[in-house]
Amino acid sequence: MLDLEFAELTDPGRVRENNEDAVGHVLPATPAMVQSQGWFFCLADGMGAHAKGEVASRLAIDTALDGFRKIPKGVMHVSLLPRLVQEANAAVYDAGHAQGGGGMGCTFVGCALRFDSAVVAHVGDSRCYLLRNGILTQLTHDHTMANEQVRLGILSAADAGSGEGRHLLTRSIGQELFVAADTITVNIIPGDLLFLCSDGLHGYVEEQEIRFLLDTRKPLEEIATSLIAAANKAGGYDNVSVQLIRVRSVERMGLYRGRPYRLL
């Protein structure tokens, strides 16, 4: 049976008064629900003036969590997660326009796990990584102007990491009536560590340091605290949130397959 341990932590940082990040999770209440429903973790980074970002991120997370709790038995995560993202998008879009003209939005990254698979869906620049055998792999690709310029050959990957375009989102929750989420399916094995974070971490802490802090057998709560401390040591200019999911055991079923994103 799939067995996980997890920890999550969010912090306003050292500069901002409000925390516009939000995190949430759904854990299976019974062994039967481990198979029929699975586990779900999600994180959002809000944007918008006058606390709208704080409202947007919390609304997106709560909408996605509620949708996951209501899924019919056995629905495949690879088809479910894009639907949850769209439901979150519609909720934030409607709330923004109800308050007058929009201006409310957030990023979103979610990870659902069942049997021996993890499905990740994301919009924006909040990320999901996989640490396996000491190798840290970024599973998501930031929806930013800088990344789009790299894809088109306008900008080098090295320049993209320091240019202004890295902060300009090309996709986000709540800005348009419809948003397309990117979805990745990963086959998981015991010992894997899945890691979700906002740009308050990856925007200020080098990936090499993140890998070093993750690659330990310390309790996940200690690792989460160390990651937040690293972001604050780097200036704490932004809100920062992390979710860590360590795989203890998996259940091989052979039934739950999207298009696998295989990692060697």
N, C-alpha and C positions, 0 to 999 in steps of 0.2 A: 504493500500500500504506500502511496505517496506520503512522505512525512517531511515536514519543513520546520525550520525555526526562523523567526523574523524579528526585526526591530525597526523602528522608525523614529525620526526626530526632526523637528523643525525649529528654526531660530530666526529672530528678526535681524540678526547681525548687529553691527556696532553703529550704524549710521541712521537707518530708517526707524521711525517710531512704530509703524504698523507692520505686521507680518502678512503679506499678500500671498504667501504660499499656503497650500493646504494639502493634507495627506489623508488617506483613508484605506480601509481594508475590509474584506469579508472573509471570515474563517469558517470552514465547514463545522457545523454544530455536532454532527454524528459521523461515525465511520462510513455509513452509507452515503452521506453527502460529500465525502472526500471523492467518491467515484462519480456521483450523479451531478455534482455542482463544481467541486474543486475550490481553489483558493483565488482570491483577487486582491491586488494591491494597485493603488493609483496615487498620482501626485500631480498637482497643478500649480502654476506660477502666474498670479494675476497681474493685470495691467489696467490702468485707468485712473483718472483723477478722483479726488474726494472719496476715497475708500472703495471705489467701484471695483478695483482689482481684487480686493479682499472678498467682496461679495461674489465676484465672478468665479474665483477659484473654488470657494466653498460650495457654490451652487453646482459647478461642474462635477466636483467630487461626489457630492451627495446624490446627484442625479444618476451618475454612473453606478454608484454603490447600490442604490435602490433598484436600478434595472437589473443588476447582477443577481440580487436576492430573489427577484421574481422570475428568473429564467426557468423555462420548462425543463424537466429532467432530461439529461443527456444531450442538450444542445451543444454543438461544437463551438469551442471558444473562438476558432478562426473566423467564423461568421458572426459570432455574438459581439466581439469587441468593437468592430467598426460601427455596429448599430448603437452600442452604448455611447461611443464618442459622438455620433450624430445626435443622440438624445441630449447629451450634455451641451452640445453646441446650440441646439434649438432652445434649451432652457435659458442659457446665457444670452443668446440673441434676443429672445422675447423679453427678458428682464431688462436688458439694456435699452431697448426701444420703448418699453413701458415707462421708463424713467426719463425719457426724452432724448431721442436722437442717437442712441447707441453709446459708443465710447467705452464699452465694457468688454473685457476679453481676458483670455488666459491661455497658457500652454496646457498640454495634457499628455501624460504618459501612463499607461496601464499595463499590468502584467497578470495574466490568468494562467493557472497551473492545474493540470490534472493528468493522472497516469504518469507518462514519462515525457510530457511535452509542456512547454511554456509558450504562450502566445503574447506578443507585445504589440500594442497599438499606440501611436503617438501623433501629436500635432504640435508644432513649434520646436523649441530648443531644449526642453527638458529631456533628459536622456535615460536610456537603459543600457547597462553594461553587463557582460558576463565574465566572471573570473573563473577560469578552469586551468588547473595544473600550473598556476602561477602566471598564466597569460591573460591579460585584460583585453577584452574585445568590446568595442562600442557597437551595439546592435542597431541603434537608431541613427538616423542622419538628420542633423539640424535643418529645420525649415527656415533658413536665413538667407538674406541677400548675398552674403559672402559665399555660402555654400553653393548657391545657384550660379554665381560668377565662376567658381571653381569648376563646376560641371560644364559650363559653356566654354571653358578655357580662357576666360578673361583674367582670372586671378589664380595665383599659385596657392597651394594648400598652406604653405608657410605664411604667406601674406594674409590669408583669410583669418588666421588665428589672432591677428592684431589689428585688423582694419575695423572701421566703424560699421561696416556691413554685417559684422557678426552679431550685432544687436538688433538688426532690422529683420523682423519676422516676415516671411512670405506666406505663412499659414498660421492661423490661431483659432481658438475656440471663441465663438460669439460675434465675430466680425461680419460674417456673411451667413445667409440663410442655410447654406450647405457647406460642409467642409469635408475633405477627403483625408482619412487617416491612413498612414502607412502601417502595414501589418507584417510582422515577422514571426515565424514559427521556429522554435529551437527544440531539439531533442535534448533532454536534460539527463544528467547522471549524478549519482551520489558524490558529494563534495563540491558540486557547482555552487557558486555564489552569484545570484542576480542582484543588481544594484541599480536603483532608480535615484535620480538626483535632479535638482533644479540648477539653473546656470549660476546661482549664487555660490555653488561649489566649483563646477567645471570651468566657469569663467574666470576664476581667480587662483585655483590650485592646479598645478601641473599634473598631467595624467600620470607621470612617473611616481609622483608623491601619492596620488590617489591609489595606485596599484600597491605601493608599499604599505599603506595603511590598511588596505583590504586584505592583503595576503598574510593573514595571521589566524591562529586558532583561538584568539581572544573571544570572549562573549560578544555577540553582535551589538549589544548596548554600548560596550566600551568602544567598539569600532565606530559606531555612529557618533559618539561623543568626540572621538579623535578627529573625524572628518569635519564636524562643525567647528571644532577648535582650529583646524587648519585654515578654514575659510575666514574665520575671524582674525586669525593671525596675519592673513594676507590683506587685511584692511576691513573686513566685514562690511563691505560697501552695499551688499544686497542681502535680502532674505535668503536663507539657505535651508534646504530640506533634503533628507536622505531616507531611503527605505532599503533594507538589506534582507535578502531571502536566501537562506542556506538550505540546500537539498540534503536531507539525511538519507532517504531511500526513495526509490521509485517503483512503480508497478508497470511491468511490460504488458501492454495489451494488444498492440498492433492494430487497434481500431481507430485510434485518434490521430489522424494525420491531416495536416494541411500540406503545403509545399514546404518541406523541411529546409531550414537554414542550417546546414551541417557545419560544425566546427571541428577541425582536425586537432 
